[in-house]
Amino acid sequence: MRVPIYLDYNATTPTAPEAADAVLGALTERFGNPSSEHAFGWAADEAVEQARERLGALINGDPRALTFTSGATEAIGLALIGAGNVYGGRKHHVVTIATEHKAVLETCAAMERDGFVVTVLPVREDGSVDLDLVRATVTDKTMLVSAMWANNETGVVHPIAEIAEIAHEHGALMMTDATQAIGKVQVDVRAADVDLLALSGHKFYAPKGIGALYIRRRGPRVRLSPLVYGGGHEEGVRAGTLNVPGIVGMGVAADIAARRVAEDARRLGGLRDSFERDLTARLDGVHVNGAGAERLPNTTSLRFDGVPPGRLVPALRGLAVSTGSACQARNTEPSHVLAAMGLNADAAARTVRFSLGRPTTAADMAAAAEELVDAVCSVRRRAAAA
């Protein structure tokens, strides 16, 4: 049996060989605790700070503003709850968007139970947000606005700089979940003027279990209360012995991403666009979720008319694809992202997400198109005969 073509890079990426080598070195050579006051600790600490510099360069941010976490989910919780604990005494309003990752939406729901007022903004049919609606919603009572840089299911990109400007006009903080954007498009915290940014290493060819939160240090300095207390690590924001192998691996992956992001985006965007054109030319009833909006160059979310829910993905035995977010894969409920875009449960269940990565080739996409066309036609024939 041949290995399926992997087209689920938004779920996770393979660790880059250079990053894997760095992880091994940190496990076997620079294995010291970076808080230890001896040569082994100093070597580990030096490796951590080099990684911090590399990650800062990737997002054009002050390396000292980066706090390492176990991943984006923890970073999001630290940003939202940590900010709420510090600033919530004066402002109790939080604004977010209906297509955010569950890590944001469920944390906001928890904050609402604790007394915050949360406004979840709807999106247009293409998944984009109406800036006029943002302007009408954010007030001087708003503590924080949270908008993801790019959606994990559809690839739709939000205008983060414009949303940040609206937030700052009212003295609110701007937080963005940039998990899917890092390494796929240029992410610049200074140009976007964001206060908080969450990311996860395994989305850009670093190991799983490592991420970071950017916390603005100047103009203004953002203060957060920690979620975990302990030995004062990471300037007291996040306690716990640092995951040196993961951090070092993420640093190497960040260095590679900074050098490759523009070329990767150009190449993968071309492959994605050709794939969509090929499918829409050969099949009737193909719809691109998010068509018309700015999207990540590697992502396409497609739905197919005449295909019974749950039948298509099992028929794609030669492809590793998904129906949506990997974090929701075992949830039988329809995608909240697609529902927010106006799709009913049946249409959402007929959606398949293809996300490309660095190893993806033109031959891979040609083979994927062939298999997808055959599978759609076969499933439609069986459905019509039933």
C-alpha positions in Angstrom: 0.0 0.0 0.0 1.4 3.4 -1.0 1.8 6.2 1.5 -1.0 8.7 1.1 -0.1 12.2 -0.2 -0.1 14.4 2.9 -2.3 17.5 2.4 -3.1 18.4 6.0 -0.3 20.8 6.8 -2.7 23.1 8.7 -3.2 20.3 11.2 0.5 19.8 11.7 3.8 19.9 9.8 6.7 17.5 9.9 9.7 18.7 12.0 12.3 20.2 9.6 15.4 18.0 9.6 17.6 20.9 10.8 15.2 21.5 13.6 15.1 17.8 14.5 18.9 17.8 14.6 18.9 20.8 17.0 16.3 19.1 19.2 18.6 16.0 19.5 21.6 18.2 20.3 19.6 19.9 23.1 18.5 16.5 24.5 22.0 15.0 24.5 24.5 17.9 24.6 22.9 21.2 25.8 20.8 19.3 28.3 21.4 21.6 31.2 18.7 23.5 33.0 18.9 27.1 31.7 18.3 28.4 35.2 21.4 26.5 36.6 24.4 28.6 37.5 27.1 26.5 35.9 28.5 25.8 32.4 25.8 23.3 31.5 23.0 25.7 32.5 24.7 28.6 30.7 25.0 26.6 27.5 21.3 25.8 27.6 20.4 29.4 28.4 22.5 30.6 25.5 20.6 28.2 23.2 17.3 29.4 24.5 18.2 33.1 23.9 19.4 32.4 20.4 16.1 30.8 19.7 14.3 33.8 21.1 16.3 36.0 18.8 15.3 33.9 15.8 11.7 33.8 16.7 11.7 37.6 17.3 13.2 38.1 13.8 10.5 36.0 12.2 7.7 38.3 13.5 9.8 41.5 13.6 9.3 41.8 17.4 11.5 42.4 20.4 12.9 39.0 21.4 12.5 40.0 25.0 8.8 40.3 24.4 8.4 36.5 23.8 7.3 34.2 26.5 7.6 30.5 25.7 4.6 28.3 26.2 3.5 24.7 25.5 1.7 25.9 22.4 -0.8 28.4 21.0 -3.7 27.2 23.2 -1.8 28.0 26.4 -0.6 31.3 24.9 -4.1 32.3 24.0 -5.3 31.5 27.6 -2.4 33.4 29.1 -3.2 36.4 26.9 -6.9 36.6 27.4 -7.2 35.6 31.1 -3.9 37.2 32.0 -5.0 40.5 30.5 -8.5 40.2 32.1 -7.0 39.7 35.5 -4.9 42.9 35.2 -7.2 45.2 33.2 -10.6 43.8 33.9 -11.2 46.0 37.0 -11.6 49.0 34.7 -12.9 47.5 31.5 -15.1 44.4 31.2 -15.8 44.2 27.5 -14.1 41.7 25.1 -14.7 41.6 21.4 -13.9 38.5 19.2 -15.1 36.9 15.9 -17.3 33.9 15.4 -14.8 32.0 13.3 -12.0 32.1 15.9 -10.4 28.9 17.1 -12.2 27.2 19.9 -9.2 28.1 22.2 -10.3 31.7 21.9 -14.0 31.2 21.9 -14.1 28.9 24.9 -11.7 31.0 26.9 -14.0 34.0 26.1 -17.0 32.0 27.2 -15.2 31.2 30.5 -14.4 34.9 31.0 -18.1 35.7 30.3 -19.0 33.3 33.2 -16.6 35.3 35.4 -18.4 38.6 34.7 -16.9 39.9 31.4 -19.2 41.0 28.6 -18.2 39.3 25.4 -19.3 40.3 21.9 -18.8 37.7 19.2 -18.9 39.4 15.8 -20.5 37.6 12.8 -18.6 37.3 9.5 -19.7 37.7 5.9 -20.4 34.7 3.6 -16.8 34.6 2.5 -15.6 34.5 6.1 -14.3 38.1 6.2 -15.1 40.5 9.0 -16.9 43.9 8.4 -14.6 46.6 9.7 -17.6 49.0 10.1 -19.1 46.4 12.4 -15.9 46.3 14.4 -15.9 50.1 14.7 -19.5 50.1 15.9 -18.8 47.4 18.5 -15.6 48.5 20.1 -16.1 51.2 22.8 -14.2 52.9 25.5 -15.4 50.0 27.8 -13.6 47.4 25.6 -10.6 45.8 27.3 -9.4 43.7 24.4 -10.2 42.7 20.8 -9.2 39.2 19.7 -9.0 38.4 15.9 -7.1 35.6 14.4 -4.6 36.5 11.7 -5.7 33.6 9.4 -8.4 31.0 9.8 -7.3 27.4 10.1 -10.2 25.9 8.2 -10.7 28.3 5.3 -7.4 30.2 5.2 -9.3 33.5 5.3 -7.0 36.4 6.4 -8.3 39.2 8.6 -7.0 42.8 8.3 -5.2 42.8 11.7 -3.6 46.2 11.4 -6.9 47.9 10.7 -8.6 46.0 13.6 -5.7 47.0 15.9 -6.1 50.6 14.9 -9.8 50.5 15.9 -9.0 48.8 19.2 -6.3 51.3 20.1 -8.6 54.3 19.3 -10.6 53.2 22.3 -7.7 52.2 24.5 -8.3 48.5 24.1 -5.6 45.8 23.7 -5.3 44.0 20.3 -4.6 40.2 20.5 -4.2 38.0 17.5 -4.0 34.2 17.2 -1.4 34.0 14.4 -1.0 30.2 14.7 -1.9 29.5 11.0 -0.2 32.6 9.6 3.3 32.1 10.9 5.6 30.7 8.1 2.8 31.0 5.5 2.6 34.8 5.1 4.6 37.7 6.4 3.7 38.4 10.1 5.0 41.7 11.5 3.9 42.6 15.0 5.3 46.2 14.6 3.5 46.9 11.2 0.3 45.4 12.5 0.7 47.2 15.9 -0.6 44.2 17.9 -0.2 44.0 21.7 -0.4 40.2 22.0 0.3 37.4 19.5 0.0 33.7 20.0 1.8 31.0 17.9 2.6 27.3 17.9 5.8 25.7 16.6 4.3 22.6 15.0 2.5 24.7 12.4 5.8 25.8 10.9 8.0 22.7 11.0 9.0 22.9 14.6 8.3 20.1 17.2 4.9 19.8 18.8 4.5 21.0 22.4 6.2 24.3 22.0 4.8 27.8 21.3 5.1 31.4 22.4 3.2 34.5 23.3 4.4 37.9 22.2 3.6 40.5 24.9 4.2 44.1 23.9 6.9 45.7 26.1 6.7 49.4 25.0 4.1 51.9 23.9 2.4 50.7 26.0 3.9 47.9 28.1 1.3 45.2 28.4 1.1 43.4 31.7 -0.4 40.0 32.3 -1.0 37.9 35.4 0.5 34.4 35.1 -1.6 31.3 34.9 1.1 29.2 36.4 3.1 30.3 39.5 6.5 29.1 40.5 10.1 30.0 40.2 9.9 33.2 38.3 10.8 31.9 34.9 10.1 34.0 31.8 10.2 37.2 33.8 7.5 35.8 36.1 4.9 35.5 33.3 5.1 31.7 32.9 6.6 29.5 35.6 8.2 26.1 34.9 11.5 24.7 33.6 11.9 25.7 30.0 11.4 23.1 27.3 14.9 23.7 25.9 14.8 21.0 23.1 11.4 22.3 21.8 12.5 26.0 22.1 15.8 25.3 20.2 13.9 23.4 17.5 11.4 26.2 17.1 14.2 28.7 16.8 15.8 26.8 14.0 12.4 26.4 12.3 11.8 30.1 12.7 15.1 30.9 11.1 14.2 28.7 8.1 10.7 30.2 7.9 12.1 33.7 7.8 14.2 32.9 4.8 11.6 30.9 2.9 8.2 32.4 3.7 8.0 34.6 0.6 9.1 31.9 -1.8 7.0 29.2 -0.1 3.9 31.5 -0.3 4.5 32.1 -4.0 5.0 28.5 -5.0 2.2 27.0 -2.8 -0.2 29.7 -3.9 0.4 28.8 -7.5 -0.1 25.1 -6.8 -3.3 25.8 -4.8 -4.8 28.0 -7.5 -4.0 25.5 -10.2 -5.6 22.8 -8.2 -8.8 24.8 -7.7 -9.0 25.7 -11.4 -8.5 22.1 -12.4 -11.2 20.9 -10.2 -13.8 23.5 -11.1 -13.1 22.9 -14.8 -13.6 19.1 -14.5 -16.4 18.9 -11.9 -19.8 20.6 -11.6 -20.9 21.8 -8.2 -17.6 22.6 -6.6 -17.5 25.6 -4.2 -14.5 27.3 -2.6 -15.3 28.3 0.9 -13.9 31.8 1.4 -13.6 32.6 -2.3 -13.3 36.3 -2.8 -11.6 36.9 0.5 -7.9 37.1 1.1 -6.7 33.6 2.0 -3.6 31.8 3.0 -1.7 30.7 -0.1 -1.6 27.0 1.0 -5.2 26.5 2.0 -8.4 25.6 0.1 -11.6 24.5 1.7 -13.9 22.9 -0.9 -17.5 21.6 -0.8 -19.1 19.4 -3.4 -22.8 19.3 -4.4 -24.4 15.8 -4.6 -22.0 14.2 -2.2 -23.6 12.7 0.9 -22.1 13.9 4.2 -19.3 11.7 5.5 -18.8 9.8 2.2 -16.0 11.6 0.4 -13.1 11.7 2.8 -13.2 7.8 3.3 -13.1 7.5 -0.5 -9.9 9.4 -0.7 -7.6 6.6 0.4 -4.6 8.0 -1.3 -4.9 11.4 0.3 -4.4 12.6 3.9 -6.9 15.5 4.1 -9.4 16.7 6.7 -12.9 18.0 7.0 -11.8 21.0 9.1 -9.8 21.8 12.3 -7.8 18.9 13.7 -8.8 20.1 17.2 -12.4 19.4 16.3 -11.9 16.1 14.3 -13.6 14.0 16.9 -16.5 16.4 17.4 -19.6 15.3 15.5 -21.0 18.8 15.4 -20.8 20.8 12.1 -17.8 23.2 11.8 -18.6 26.4 13.7 -16.5 28.3 11.2 -18.6 27.2 8.2 -21.8 27.7 10.2 -20.7 31.3 10.9 -20.3 31.7 7.1 -23.9 30.7 6.6 -23.5 27.0 5.6 -26.0 24.6 6.9 -25.0 21.3 8.5 -25.3 19.4 5.3 -23.1 21.8 3.3 -20.6 21.9 6.0 -20.4 18.1 6.1 -19.6 18.1 2.4 -16.5 20.2 2.9 -12.9 18.9 2.6 -9.9 21.0 3.5 -6.6 20.7 1.6 -3.6 22.4 3.1 -0.3 22.3 1.3 3.2 22.4 2.7 6.9 22.7 1.7 7.2 19.1 0.6 4.1 19.4 -1.7 4.9 19.1 -5.4 3.1 19.8 -8.6 2.9 16.0 -9.2 1.3 15.6 -5.8 -1.4 18.1 -6.6 -2.0 16.6 -10.1 -2.4 13.1 -8.4 -4.7 14.6 -5.7 -6.9 16.2 -8.4 -7.2 12.9 -10.3 -8.1 11.0 -7.1 -10.5 13.7 -6.0 -12.3 13.8 -9.3 -12.7 10.0 -9.5 -13.9 9.9 -5.9 -16.5 12.6 -6.3 -17.8 11.1 -9.5 -18.0 7.6 -7.8 -19.7 8.8 -4.7 -22.2 10.8 -6.7 -23.0 7.8 -8.9 -23.6 5.6 -5.8 -25.7 8.3 -4.2 -27.9 8.7 -7.3 -28.4 4.9 -7.5 -29.3 4.5 -3.9 
